[in-house]
Amino acid sequence: MIVIFTFEFQFVTKNYRIIAIQFLALCVLGTLYIILVVPESPVFYFNEERYPESRESLTAVARFNKVDKVRDLPYEDFRFIKEEHGPAANAALVESESSKELTDQQTE
């Protein structure tokens, strides 16, 4: 994009204000696109305990990546462990995963 502005400055107009306004408009349009079109991260929704939105965001990512199922379940049936059993289950899951990693490292 900067190349286009460079050619415009060199061959069309030497008025830098016009180019600065065009560049500013491009930045504003890009920011509006990100705010209005790009969805939040599934991790953000999960950490905020907004599980339905997190599931929808993950579904959109999976469809984009052409993945049909999550752990052999349709998207509608998928549930997070923390969602089903509360925060204590998530802490137990993290603890079991870390102990599994330690066991794997010790066996190597």
PATORMI-162487 format. One record per residue: y negated, z, x negated of N, C-alpha, C, O, CB in turn; residue number from 1. Coordinates in steps of 0.05 Angstrom, whole numbers, plus 32768, in hexadecimal, padded with zeros to 4 digits. Each point is the difference from the previous one (the first is absolute). Glycine has a CB too. Layout:
<rs>
(r (Y; Z; X); (Y; Z; X); (Y; Z; X); (Y; Z; X); (Y; Z; X); NUM)
...
</rs>
This chain:
<rs>
(r (8018; 8000; 7FF0); (7FE8; 8000; 8010); (7FE7; 8000; 7FEF); (7FEC; 7FF3; 8006); (802D; 8025; 801E); 1)
(r (7FE8; 7FF6; 7FC6); (7FE9; 8002; 7FEE); (7FFA; 7FE4; 7FF4); (7FE9; 7FFA; 7FFA); (8022; 8036; 7FFC); 2)
(r (8009; 7FBF; 8007); (7FFC; 7FE5; 7FF6); (7FF0; 7FF0; 8013); (7FEE; 7FF1; 7FF8); (803D; 8011; 7FEF); 3)
(r (7FDA; 8001; 8033); (7FF0; 7FF2; 8014); (7FE3; 8008; 7FFF); (7FEE; 7FEF; 8002); (803B; 800D; 801B); 4)
(r (7FD2; 801E; 7FE1); (7FE5; 800A; 7FFE); (7FF2; 7FF6; 7FE6); (7FE8; 7FFA; 8000); (8025; 802E; 801B); 5)
(r (8003; 7FD5; 7FD0); (7FF4; 7FF6; 7FE7); (7FF8; 7FE3; 8003); (7FEA; 7FF9; 7FF7); (8033; 8027; 7FEF); 6)
(r (7FF4; 7FD0; 8025); (7FF9; 7FE4; 8005); (7FE8; 7FFD; 8013); (7FEF; 7FEF; 7FFC); (8041; 8004; 7FFB); 7)
(r (7FD0; 801E; 801D); (7FE9; 7FFF; 8013); (7FE6; 8006; 7FF1); (7FEC; 7FF3; 8004); (8032; 801B; 8022); 8)
(r (7FE2; 8007; 7FC9); (7FE8; 8007; 7FF1); (7FF8; 7FEA; 7FED); (7FE8; 7FFB; 7FFC); (8025; 8035; 8008); 9)
(r (8007; 7FC3; 7FF0); (7FF9; 7FEB; 7FEC); (7FF7; 7FE6; 800D); (7FEE; 7FF3; 7FF5); (8034; 8022; 7FED); 10)
(r (7FEB; 7FE3; 8034); (7FFA; 7FE5; 800A); (7FF1; 7FFF; 801B); (7FF4; 7FEC; 8006); (8035; 8007; 7FE2); 11)
(r (7FD8; 8023; 8028); (7FF4; 7FFF; 801A); (7FE5; 800E; 8000); (7FEC; 7FF4; 8007); (8041; 800B; 800E); 12)
(r (7FD3; 801A; 7FE4); (7FE7; 8010; 8001); (7FFF; 8013; 7FE9); (8015; 800B; 7FF7); (7FE9; 7FF0; 803B); 13)
(r (7FEB; 800A; 7FC4); (7FFC; 8014; 7FEB); (7FF6; 801A; 800B); (7FFA; 8013; 7FF1); (7FFD; 7FC8; 7FEF); 14)
(r (8008; 8027; 803B); (7FF6; 8018; 800D); (8018; 8014; 8001); (8012; 7FFD; 8010); (7FCB; 7FE9; 800B); 15)
(r (8021; 802E; 7FD4); (8016; 8014; 7FFF); (8002; 8011; 8019); (8015; 800B; 8006); (7FE6; 7FF6; 7FC9); 16)
(r (7FEF; 8001; 8040); (8001; 8011; 8018); (8013; 7FF5; 8015); (800E; 800E; 800E); (7FC2; 8000; 7FE8); 17)
(r (802F; 7FD7; 800D); (8012; 7FF4; 8013); (801D; 8005; 7FF9); (8011; 8006; 8011); (7FCC; 7FD6; 7FF8); 18)
(r (8029; 8021; 7FDD); (801C; 8004; 7FF7); (8007; 801E; 8003); (8017; 8006; 8008); (7FE5; 7FD4; 7FD8); 19)
(r (7FF2; 8038; 801B); (8006; 801D; 8003); (8005; 8006; 801E); (8012; 8010; 8006); (7FD1; 7FFA; 7FD2); 20)
(r (800E; 7FEA; 803A); (8005; 8005; 801D); (801B; 7FF4; 8008); (800E; 800D; 8010); (7FC0; 7FF2; 7FF8); 21)
(r (8039; 7FEA; 7FEE); (801A; 7FF4; 8006); (8016; 8012; 7FF6); (8014; 8005; 800E); (7FD9; 7FCD; 7FF0); 22)
(r (8011; 8038; 7FEA); (8014; 8012; 7FF4); (8002; 801A; 8010); (8016; 800A; 8004); (7FE2; 7FE2; 7FCE); 23)
(r (7FF1; 801F; 8036); (8000; 8018; 8011); (800E; 7FFB; 801A); (8010; 8011; 8009); (7FC5; 7FFD; 7FE1); 24)
(r (8026; 7FDB; 8023); (800D; 7FFA; 8019); (801E; 7FFD; 7FFC); (800F; 8009; 8011); (7FC7; 7FDF; 7FFF); 25)
(r (8032; 800D; 7FDA); (801D; 7FFD; 7FFA); (800D; 801C; 7FFD); (8016; 8005; 800A); (7FE1; 7FCF; 7FE0); 26)
(r (7FFB; 803E; 8009); (800A; 801B; 7FFD); (8002; 800F; 801B); (8014; 800E; 8005); (7FD8; 7FF3; 7FCC); 27)
(r (8000; 7FFC; 803F); (8000; 800D; 801B); (8017; 7FF5; 8011); (800E; 800F; 800D); (7FC0; 7FF7; 7FF0); 28)
(r (8036; 7FDF; 8002); (8016; 7FF4; 8010); (801B; 800A; 7FF6); (8012; 8006; 8010); (7FD1; 7FD2; 7FF8); 29)
(r (8020; 802A; 7FDE); (8019; 800A; 7FF4); (8005; 801D; 8008); (8017; 8008; 8007); (7FE4; 7FD9; 7FD3); 30)
(r (7FF1; 802F; 8026); (8002; 801D; 8008); (8007; 8002; 801D); (8012; 8010; 8008); (7FCD; 7FFD; 7FD5); 31)
(r (8014; 7FE3; 8034); (8007; 8001; 801D); (801C; 7FF7; 8005); (800E; 800B; 8011); (7FC3; 7FEC; 7FFA); 32)
(r (8039; 7FF5; 7FE6); (801B; 7FF7; 8003); (8014; 8016; 7FFA); (8013; 8005; 800F); (7FDF; 7FCC; 7FE5); 33)
(r (8009; 803D; 7FF6); (8012; 8016; 7FF8); (7FFF; 8016; 8015); (8015; 800B; 8006); (7FE3; 7FEA; 7FC9); 34)
(r (7FF1; 8012; 803B); (7FFE; 8016; 8013); (800D; 7FF9; 801A); (800E; 8011; 800C); (7FC8; 7FFD; 7FDE); 35)
(r (8026; 7FD9; 8020); (8009; 7FF9; 801B); (801C; 7FF5; 8001); (800E; 8003; 8014); (7FC3; 7FF5; 7FF6); 36)
(r (8039; 7FFB; 7FE0); (8019; 7FF1; 8002); (8016; 800E; 7FF1); (8017; 8001; 800A); (7FCF; 7FD5; 7FFA); 37)
(r (8015; 8034; 7FE4); (8015; 800C; 7FF0); (8008; 801B; 800B); (7FEF; 8012; 8003); (8000; 7FD5; 7FD4); 38)
(r (802B; 801E; 802F); (8008; 8019; 800B); (8001; 8017; 7FEB); (8001; 7FFB; 7FE8); (8019; 7FEB; 803B); 39)
(r (7FE7; 8032; 7FE7); (8003; 8017; 7FEF); (801C; 8000; 7FF4); (8013; 7FF3; 800A); (7FCC; 8027; 8011); 40)
(r (8024; 7FF4; 7FCF); (801A; 8003; 7FF3); (8013; 8011; 8011); (7FF8; 8013; 800C); (7FF2; 7FE8; 7FC7); 41)
(r (8030; 7FFD; 802D); (8013; 8011; 800E); (8002; 801C; 7FF4); (8005; 8013; 800F); (8015; 7FC4; 7FFD); 42)
(r (7FE1; 802B; 7FDB); (8001; 801A; 7FF2); (7FE9; 8012; 800B); (8004; 8018; 8004); (8010; 7FD3; 7FD3); 43)
(r (7FD4; 8009; 802E); (7FEA; 8010; 800B); (8007; 800A; 801B); (7FFC; 8018; 8006); (7FE4; 7FCC; 7FE1); 44)
(r (802B; 800B; 802A); (8008; 8009; 801B); (8016; 8016; 7FFE); (7FFF; 8013; 800F); (7FF5; 7FC0; 8004); 45)
(r (801F; 8029; 7FDC); (8016; 8014; 7FFD); (7FF5; 801B; 7FF7); (8007; 8015; 800B); (8019; 7FC6; 7FEA); 46)
(r (7FCE; 8025; 7FF7); (7FF5; 8019; 7FF6); (7FEF; 800E; 8015); (7FFD; 8018; 8000); (8003; 7FD5; 7FD2); 47)
(r (7FF4; 8003; 8040); (7FF0; 800C; 8016); (8011; 8007; 8018); (7FF6; 8009; 8015); (7FE3; 7FDC; 7FDB); 48)
(r (8042; 8017; 800D); (8013; 8006; 8015); (7FFB; 7FEF; 8019); (8004; 800A; 8017); (8001; 8024; 7FD7); 49)
(r (7FF2; 7FBA; 800E); (7FFC; 7FEC; 8015); (8018; 7FEC; 7FFE); (7FFD; 7FEA; 7FF7); (7FCF; 801C; 8009); 50)
(r (804B; 8004; 8009); (8019; 7FF1; 7FFC); (8001; 7FE6; 800F); (800A; 7FEC; 7FF5); (800C; 803F; 8004); 51)
(r (7FE1; 7FD3; 8020); (8002; 7FE6; 800E); (7FEF; 7FEA; 7FF2); (8009; 7FEA; 7FFD); (7FFE; 802F; 802E); 52)
(r (7FE1; 7FEF; 7FCC); (7FEF; 7FEC; 7FF1); (800D; 7FF9; 7FE5); (7FFF; 7FE9; 7FF8); (7FD8; 802A; 801E); 53)
(r (8035; 8000; 7FDD); (800E; 7FFB; 7FE7); (8017; 7FEC; 8004); (8004; 7FEE; 7FF1); (7FEF; 803F; 7FFE); 54)
(r (801C; 7FD8; 8027); (8017; 7FEE; 8006); (7FF6; 7FE4; 8006); (800C; 7FED; 7FF8); (800D; 803B; 801A); 55)
(r (7FD1; 7FD6; 7FFD); (7FF5; 7FE5; 8007); (7FF7; 7FF2; 7FE6); (8004; 7FE8; 7FFD); (7FED; 8029; 8030); 56)
(r (8002; 7FFE; 7FC1); (7FF7; 7FF4; 7FE7); (8017; 7FF7; 7FEF); (8000; 7FEA; 7FF4); (7FD7; 8032; 800E); 57)
(r (803E; 7FF4; 7FFD); (8018; 7FF9; 7FF1); (800E; 7FE8; 800C); (800B; 7FEE; 7FF2); (7FFB; 8041; 8000); 58)
(r (7FFA; 7FCF; 8029); (800B; 7FEA; 800E); (7FF1; 7FE6; 7FF9); (800C; 7FEB; 7FFC); (8003; 8033; 8029); 59)
(r (7FD7; 7FE4; 7FDA); (7FF0; 7FE8; 7FF9); (8006; 7FF7; 7FE3); (8002; 7FE8; 7FFB); (7FDA; 8027; 8025); 60)
(r (8027; 8004; 7FCE); (8007; 7FF9; 7FE4); (801C; 7FF4; 7FFF); (8004; 7FEC; 7FF2); (7FDF; 8039; 7FFD); 61)
(r (8030; 7FE6; 8020); (801B; 7FF6; 8000); (8001; 7FE4; 800C); (800E; 7FEE; 7FF5); (8004; 8040; 800F); 62)
(r (7FE0; 7FCD; 8011); (7FFF; 7FE5; 800B); (7FF4; 7FEC; 7FED); (800A; 7FEA; 7FFE); (7FF3; 802A; 8030); 63)
(r (7FEE; 7FF4; 7FC4); (7FF4; 7FEE; 7FED); (8013; 7FFA; 7FE9); (8001; 7FE9; 7FF6); (7FD2; 802B; 8015); 64)
(r (803E; 8000; 7FEE); (8014; 7FFC; 7FEB); (801A; 7FF5; 800A); (8014; 7FFC; 7FF1); (7FD7; 8029; 7FF7); 65)
(r (8016; 7FD5; 8032); (8018; 7FF4; 800D); (8019; 8012; 7FFE); (8016; 7FF7; 7FFA); (7FD7; 7FDC; 7FFC); 66)
(r (800F; 8047; 800F); (8015; 8013; 8001); (8006; 8007; 801D); (7FED; 8006; 800F); (8006; 800E; 7FC4); 67)
(r (8026; 7FEA; 8036); (8007; 8003; 801C); (8005; 801C; 8008); (7FF8; 8008; 8017); (801B; 7FCC; 7FE7); 68)
(r (7FF9; 803C; 7FF1); (8008; 801B; 8008); (7FF9; 8014; 7FEA); (7FFD; 7FF9; 7FE8); (8027; 7FF5; 8034); 69)
(r (7FD9; 802B; 7FEC); (7FFC; 8016; 7FED); (8019; 8011; 8000); (8006; 800D; 8015); (7FC7; 7FF3; 7FF2); 70)
(r (8041; 8001; 7FE3); (8019; 800F; 7FFF); (8013; 7FFA; 8017); (800B; 8012; 800C); (7FDC; 8012; 7FDB); 71)
(r (801C; 7FC3; 801F); (8011; 7FF6; 8016); (7FF7; 8009; 801B); (8011; 8001; 8013); (8014; 7FFF; 7FCD); 72)
(r (7FC2; 8008; 8024); (7FF6; 8008; 801A); (7FE9; 7FED; 8007); (7FF1; 7FF8; 7FEF); (801C; 8038; 800A); 73)
(r (7FF1; 7FC9; 8021); (7FE9; 7FF1; 8009); (7FE7; 8011; 7FFB); (8001; 8019; 8000); (801A; 7FCD; 8023); 74)
(r (7FCE; 800D; 7FDB); (7FE7; 800F; 7FFB); (7FFA; 8015; 8015); (7FF6; 8015; 7FF9); (7FF9; 7FC2; 7FF0); 75)
(r (8017; 8023; 802F); (7FF9; 8013; 8016); (8010; 801A; 7FFD); (7FF7; 8015; 8009); (7FFF; 7FC4; 8015); 76)
(r (8022; 8026; 7FD7); (8011; 8018; 7FFD); (7FFB; 8010; 7FE7); (800B; 8016; 7FFD); (8017; 7FD2; 801E); 77)
(r (7FCF; 800D; 7FD3); (7FFB; 800E; 7FE6); (7FEF; 8018; 8004); (7FEB; 7FFF; 800D); (801A; 7FD5; 7FDB); 78)
(r (8003; 8043; 800C); (7FF1; 8019; 8000); (7FFF; 800B; 7FE4); (8013; 7FFD; 7FF0); (7FFA; 800C; 8040); 79)
(r (7FDC; 8003; 7FC9); (7FFD; 800E; 7FE6); (800E; 801B; 8001); (8002; 800C; 8015); (7FD3; 7FDC; 7FE3); 80)
(r (8036; 8021; 7FF2); (800D; 801A; 7FFE); (7FEC; 8016; 8008); (8007; 8012; 800F); (8019; 7FDD; 7FCD); 81)
(r (7FC9; 800F; 8019); (7FEB; 8014; 8005); (7FF9; 8001; 801E); (7FF9; 8015; 800B); (7FF6; 7FE6; 7FC6); 82)
(r (8012; 7FED; 803B); (7FF9; 7FFE; 801C); (8015; 800E; 8012); (7FF9; 800D; 8014); (7FEF; 7FC8; 7FE3); 83)
(r (8031; 8029; 8002); (8015; 800B; 8010); (8004; 801E; 7FFC); (8005; 800F; 8013); (8011; 7FC6; 7FEB); 84)
(r (7FE7; 8034; 7FE9); (8006; 801C; 7FFA); (7FE9; 8011; 7FF7); (8004; 8018; 7FFA); (8028; 7FD8; 7FFB); 85)
(r (7FBC; 8005; 8009); (7FE9; 800F; 7FF8); (7FFC; 8001; 7FE2); (8010; 7FF4; 7FF1); (7FF6; 8027; 8038); 86)
(r (7FE5; 7FF3; 7FCE); (7FF9; 8001; 7FE3); (8015; 800C; 7FEF); (8003; 7FF9; 7FE8); (7FCE; 8009; 8026); 87)
(r (803F; 8011; 7FFC); (8014; 800E; 7FF0); (8016; 7FEC; 7FF7); (800A; 8002; 7FEA); (7FED; 8029; 802F); 88)
(r (800F; 7FC2; 7FF8); (8015; 7FEC; 7FF9); (7FF5; 7FEE; 7FEA); (8010; 7FF7; 7FEE); (8002; 800A; 8041); 89)
(r (7FD5; 7FF9; 7FD1); (7FF4; 7FEF; 7FEB); (8001; 800F; 7FE6); (8006; 7FF3; 7FEB); (7FDC; 7FF6; 8036); 90)
(r (8018; 8030; 7FDE); (8001; 8010; 7FE8); (801D; 8001; 7FF5); (8004; 7FFE; 7FE8); (7FD5; 801D; 8027); 91)
(r (803A; 7FE8; 8003); (801C; 8000; 7FF7); (8008; 7FE5; 7FF6); (8010; 7FFF; 7FEC); (7FFA; 8024; 8036); 92)
(r (7FED; 7FC8; 7FE9); (8006; 7FE5; 7FF7); (7FF5; 7FFB; 7FE4); (800E; 7FF5; 7FEF); (7FF3; 7FFB; 8040); 93)
(r (7FE6; 8018; 7FCD); (7FF4; 7FFD; 7FE5); (800F; 8010; 7FEC); (8005; 7FF7; 7FE9); (7FCE; 8001; 802C); 94)
(r (8035; 8020; 7FF2); (800F; 8012; 7FEE); (801B; 7FF4; 7FF9); (8009; 8000; 7FE9); (7FDF; 8028; 802A); 95)
(r (8026; 7FCD; 8001); (801A; 7FF4; 7FFB); (7FFE; 7FE7; 7FEF); (8011; 7FFB; 7FEF); (7FFF; 8018; 803C); 96)
(r (7FDB; 7FDD; 7FD9); (7FFC; 7FE8; 7FF0); (7FFA; 8007; 7FE3); (800A; 7FF3; 7FED); (7FE6; 7FF5; 803B); 97)
(r (8000; 802D; 7FD4); (7FF9; 8008; 7FE4); (8019; 800C; 7FF2); (8004; 7FFB; 7FE8); (7FCC; 800D; 8026); 98)
(r (8040; 8007; 8001); (8018; 800B; 7FF3); (8014; 7FEA; 7FFA); (800F; 8001; 7FED); (7FEA; 802A; 802C); 99)
(r (8008; 7FC0; 7FF8); (8012; 7FE9; 7FFB); (7FF7; 7FF1; 7FE7); (8010; 7FF8; 7FF0); (7FF9; 8004; 8041); 100)
(r (7FDD; 8001; 7FCB); (7FF5; 7FF3; 7FE8); (8007; 8010; 7FE8); (8008; 7FF5; 7FEB); (7FD3; 7FF7; 802F); 101)
(r (8023; 802E; 7FE7); (8007; 8011; 7FEA); (801E; 7FFD; 7FF9); (8007; 7FFE; 7FE8); (7FD4; 8022; 8024); 102)
(r (8036; 7FE0; 8008); (801C; 7FFD; 7FFC); (8007; 7FE5; 7FF4); (8010; 7FFE; 7FEE); (7FF8; 8020; 8038); 103)
(r (7FEA; 7FCD; 7FE3); (8004; 7FE5; 7FF5); (7FF8; 7FFF; 7FE2); (800D; 7FF3; 7FF0); (7FEC; 7FF9; 803E); 104)
(r (7FF1; 8022; 7FCC); (7FF6; 8000; 7FE4); (8013; 800F; 7FEE); (8004; 7FF9; 7FE9); (7FCD; 8003; 8027); 105)
(r (803B; 801A; 7FFA); (8012; 8010; 7FF0); (801A; 7FF2; 7FFB); (800C; 8004; 7FEB); (7FDF; 8025; 8028); 106)
(r (801E; 7FC6; 8000); (8019; 7FF2; 7FFC); (7FFE; 7FE9; 7FED); (8014; 7FF6; 7FF6); (7FF9; 8017; 8038); 107)
(r (7FDB; 7FE9; 7FCD); (7FFC; 7FE9; 7FEE); (8003; 8007; 7FE3); (7FFD; 7FEF; 7FEF); (7FE5; 7FFE; 8032); 108)
</rs>
